[in-house]
């Protein structure tokens, strides 16, 4: 799936990995790199989950008829492999890994071993470019 927004009156909502976890993959985390069509309004809203939450504790029940809507879809997302590997433990661990890989200069200074491990995991799954 490769959605291209061409209508200047569109509303784009980026779904994060936390919502993907809560919905069991029904809502797929998006890669939000876009080409600007010009001036726009951008309203970032972030909502996190408990950092101690683990996959075993997520109990959001998605109705089967909703799951059926996306059952056979293959969504292109670099977040999928990242989610599968990094969010196996607690959400806080996945969030931490995401932050140090997004800000590798900080990761190299303060958490070099964790950053090296995380980048190795990302490279195995061809998820990101290493700085």
Residue pairs with C-beta under 8 A, 6 or more apart in sequence:
1 73
1 74
1 75
1 76
2 76
5 12
5 34
5 37
6 37
8 37
8 38
12 34
14 30
14 32
15 27
15 28
15 29
15 30
16 29
16 46
17 29
17 79
17 82
17 83
17 87
17 94
17 98
18 47
18 48
18 49
18 91
19 27
19 29
20 27
20 28
20 29
20 79
20 83
21 49
21 55
21 58
21 83
21 87
21 91
22 49
22 58
22 60
23 60
23 62
24 58
24 60
24 62
24 67
25 70
26 62
26 66
26 67
26 70
28 70
28 75
28 77
28 79
28 80
29 77
29 79
29 80
29 83
30 77
30 79
31 76
31 77
31 78
31 79
48 91
48 95
49 91
50 91
51 90
51 91
51 92
51 95
52 90
52 91
52 92
53 90
53 91
53 92
54 89
54 90
54 91
55 87
55 88
78 127
78 128
81 125
81 126
81 127
82 98
82 122
82 125
82 127
82 128
83 94
84 125
85 121
85 124
85 125
86 93
86 94
86 97
86 98
86 118
86 121
87 93
87 94
88 94
96 114
97 114
97 118
99 106
100 106
100 107
100 110
100 111
100 114
100 115
100 118
101 107
101 115
101 118
101 119
101 122
101 128
104 115
104 119
104 130
104 131
105 131
107 114
107 115
107 118
108 115
119 128
119 130
122 128
122 130
123 130
